[in-house]
Amino acid sequence: MAVSIYLPAILAPLADGARVVDLEGPTVGAAVQALTQRYPGLTPRLVDERGEQYPFIAIYLNDDDIRLVGGFDATVQDGDELSIVPAVAGG
Amino acid sequence: MAQLAANEISRYSRHLLLPEVGKAGQARLKDARVLVVGAGGLGSPVLLYLAAAGVGTLGIVDFDTVDVTNLQRQVLYGTSDVGQDKTRAAEAHLNDLNPHVQVVRHSERLSSENALALFSAYDVIVDGTDNFATRYLVNDACVLTGKPNVYGSIFRFDGQASVFCTAEGPCYRCLYPEPPPPGLVPSCAEGGVLGVLPGLVGVVQATEVIKLLLGVGDSLVGRLLLVNALAASFRSVRVRRDPRCPACGTREIRELRDYEAWCGASLPQDAVPEIAPRELAARAARGEQLQLVDVREPYEWDIAHVEGARLIPLGMLDSEWPTIDATREVFVYCKGGVRSARAVAALRKRGFDRAYNVTGGIVRWREEVDRTLVAY
């Protein structure tokens, strides 16, 4: 299942500047893992030591917060979009 | 309901022509009291547009003075305001823009002690703050006082906006239950921000305030607007109320707490030994050869750096640390001391027992040691 992962400006430098990365993954977790395998520098910024989601980084599967649709176990469809939305505080 | 004088009717004529506003809506705006927390990048456009629109009472909370580095985005101020109290400078500009608006200055830091009383006197709260501790404080105080929190946040080229803490919608904690550890997310002062970005996001916040006050349109309640200035994209995602949220769900949070401690803002991120710039400069003046490492980015180095230092951006430290002499003292600095604290912690883990963080970074170095350096 081909999904596009959208990275925020703050994380793009850890992915060679890419803001959109196309990956395969039957689930959200698999897609995130494929992303961190391609860009290992992203790993500690995306998941904690147990491989779980941080409370200060929301991940959206299309328009839905993954926490409400099954978390990393949520299945993805061809063409789905995953957006990484970290908390930012600037004003 | 407020009456509009003849000169107000002329001033607001383009509003009065809109059936969604009309005389009744304009009077409602005049009766409204809006509190803007933070008169910076976001607060500037919010205040300008709300004053222009005729919101009757505008409260401003900010304890800061206008700095020259603000002017690239904080369009409420001019060059002649540099050094002035922000609320005072804001009041002068807003009074000129619209003398029918009453500006209430709160020249103080928002705190757990004053937030509830302050918020209670207003109808809508606008979050234009610049740090996580104050954002959680604003959110919880909004939940406790039942005031909508018109939220905006920016970093580099990305922005977010939403309306939290309404009777039916989620709050900021439903979206982000906890803040990131200090130092993980750079502030705009460290990471930079495109000057027009707070304009884009702040104008969205002002629009949401006016819609809430008028009761028209579909608000951003339950949606998070994501703005990407580089891609010229605006999209919104759903935010749902979390029944487990300690603020608006279970309501475990019944009073305001110490948000700085909770966010770790007052704690050094990694408690590492520090040295003050003045002390370090005195040692250099005595002829000591100091090993100084600058962990900022090359473009920051180009703006200003300490003579005799060498540049190893924080991201390169993992590969470059063997080039640092571990048998000597090593003094690490960045812009304000946050990145360098992480670098010192990392070096100490690798056995650099004599690694020290330069307190306050190059900003404080400039203040204490070398005024010829360019401030940024």
HADDOCK unambig.tbl for C-alpha pairs under 7 A between the chains (distance, minus, plus):
assign (segid A and resid 9 and name CA) (segid B and resid 157 and name CA) 6.75 0.50 0.50
assign (segid A and resid 9 and name CA) (segid B and resid 158 and name CA) 6.63 0.50 0.50
assign (segid A and resid 55 and name CA) (segid B and resid 176 and name CA) 5.74 0.50 0.50
assign (segid A and resid 55 and name CA) (segid B and resid 177 and name CA) 5.47 0.50 0.50
assign (segid A and resid 55 and name CA) (segid B and resid 178 and name CA) 5.40 0.50 0.50
assign (segid A and resid 56 and name CA) (segid B and resid 176 and name CA) 5.01 0.50 0.50
assign (segid A and resid 56 and name CA) (segid B and resid 177 and name CA) 6.70 0.50 0.50
assign (segid A and resid 56 and name CA) (segid B and resid 178 and name CA) 5.63 0.50 0.50
assign (segid A and resid 56 and name CA) (segid B and resid 179 and name CA) 5.44 0.50 0.50
assign (segid A and resid 56 and name CA) (segid B and resid 180 and name CA) 5.52 0.50 0.50
assign (segid A and resid 63 and name CA) (segid B and resid 237 and name CA) 4.52 0.50 0.50
assign (segid A and resid 63 and name CA) (segid B and resid 238 and name CA) 5.70 0.50 0.50
assign (segid A and resid 64 and name CA) (segid B and resid 237 and name CA) 6.47 0.50 0.50
assign (segid A and resid 64 and name CA) (segid B and resid 238 and name CA) 5.71 0.50 0.50
assign (segid A and resid 65 and name CA) (segid B and resid 238 and name CA) 6.99 0.50 0.50
assign (segid A and resid 87 and name CA) (segid B and resid 176 and name CA) 6.91 0.50 0.50
assign (segid A and resid 88 and name CA) (segid B and resid 153 and name CA) 6.30 0.50 0.50
assign (segid A and resid 88 and name CA) (segid B and resid 154 and name CA) 6.42 0.50 0.50
assign (segid A and resid 88 and name CA) (segid B and resid 155 and name CA) 6.35 0.50 0.50
assign (segid A and resid 89 and name CA) (segid B and resid 130 and name CA) 5.31 0.50 0.50
assign (segid A and resid 89 and name CA) (segid B and resid 131 and name CA) 4.99 0.50 0.50
assign (segid A and resid 89 and name CA) (segid B and resid 132 and name CA) 5.62 0.50 0.50
assign (segid A and resid 89 and name CA) (segid B and resid 153 and name CA) 5.53 0.50 0.50
assign (segid A and resid 89 and name CA) (segid B and resid 154 and name CA) 6.49 0.50 0.50
assign (segid A and resid 90 and name CA) (segid B and resid 130 and name CA) 4.42 0.50 0.50
assign (segid A and resid 90 and name CA) (segid B and resid 131 and name CA) 6.43 0.50 0.50
assign (segid A and resid 90 and name CA) (segid B and resid 153 and name CA) 5.43 0.50 0.50
assign (segid A and resid 90 and name CA) (segid B and resid 154 and name CA) 4.72 0.50 0.50
assign (segid A and resid 90 and name CA) (segid B and resid 155 and name CA) 5.51 0.50 0.50
assign (segid A and resid 90 and name CA) (segid B and resid 187 and name CA) 5.98 0.50 0.50
assign (segid A and resid 90 and name CA) (segid B and resid 188 and name CA) 5.56 0.50 0.50
assign (segid A and resid 91 and name CA) (segid B and resid 40 and name CA) 6.46 0.50 0.50
assign (segid A and resid 91 and name CA) (segid B and resid 41 and name CA) 5.52 0.50 0.50
assign (segid A and resid 91 and name CA) (segid B and resid 42 and name CA) 5.42 0.50 0.50
assign (segid A and resid 91 and name CA) (segid B and resid 128 and name CA) 5.33 0.50 0.50
assign (segid A and resid 91 and name CA) (segid B and resid 129 and name CA) 5.26 0.50 0.50
assign (segid A and resid 91 and name CA) (segid B and resid 130 and name CA) 4.43 0.50 0.50
assign (segid A and resid 91 and name CA) (segid B and resid 153 and name CA) 5.52 0.50 0.50
assign (segid A and resid 91 and name CA) (segid B and resid 154 and name CA) 5.74 0.50 0.50
assign (segid A and resid 91 and name CA) (segid B and resid 198 and name CA) 6.97 0.50 0.50
